[in-house]
């Protein structure tokens, strides 16, 4: 795995952690945004 892929996957993981925190605090719209970015970063990693 390249460093670039690892960075994107780390960003995706972090976005999911933040999304879980936000949903737990009742911030569903903000959580959805973070989930979108998690998918975006994972897709970027796939195309490296």
N, C-alpha and C positions, 0 to 999 in steps of 0.2 A: 504494500500500500504506500502510495506516495505521500509526502508531507501535505500537499495541496488537498488530496482526498481526506486525509485525517483532519485537517483544519475545517473543512466543510462538514464532516460528520460530527466533530466536536461542537460546531455552531448549531447543528440540528439538535443534538442532545441537549444543549443548554436552552434552546428555545422551548423544547418540550418540558423541561424542568420548570421554567418560568410559567409556561401555560398551565401546568398542574397547580402551581401556587396561585395563579390568578383565578382559576376556576374554583378553587377552594375558598377564595375570598369573595366569590359571587360576581366576578368580572368576566362573564362569558364572552362578550364581544372582543375584549382585549385578548382573552385566551385564544379565541379563534384566529386572531391575527398572528399570534405566536405559532400556532399550529401550522398556519399557511407557510410561515417562514421556515419551519422545520422541514416541511415537504420540499420547499424551494431549495434549501441547502442540500438536502439528500439527493435531489435531482441533479444539482450542480456537481456533486461528488461522483455521481454515476457517469457523468459525461466528461470527466477529466481524463 
